[in-house]
């Protein structure tokens, strides 16, 4: 009978088992979800943005902004 130290074979460890199981699980999830992702059109995923203001701007002096300015003035 040979000793594992003499042959260079490492004994199995729990850490290696769990790393392998996690990798296999992640691969299984990726394989099963990949066909579903390919069917989703890109335009449905990206929300449409509101049109920009015609006269420029878009900034408004709200109460939140006023409180921020009050905290920055010493």
C-alpha positions, 0 to 999 in steps of 0.5 A, a space after each residue: 500500500 502506498 502513502 499519499 505523501 509519497 505519490 504526490 496525490 493530495 487528499 480530497 478536501 471539503 473546500 475543494 468540494 464546495 468550490 466545485 459544487 458552487 462552480 457547477 451550480 453557477 454554470 447550470 444557472 448560466 446555461 438555463 437562463 441564457 436562452 431566456 435572455 436571448 429572446 428578450 429584445 434590447 429595446 424592452 430592457 432599456 427604459 425610455 428617457 423623457 425628452 430634454 427641455 426645449 429651452 435647455 436647463 432642466 435644473 430646478 431650485 427645489 427644497 432639497 437643493 436649497 437645504 444642500 446649499 444651506 449646509 455648504 455655506 459656513 
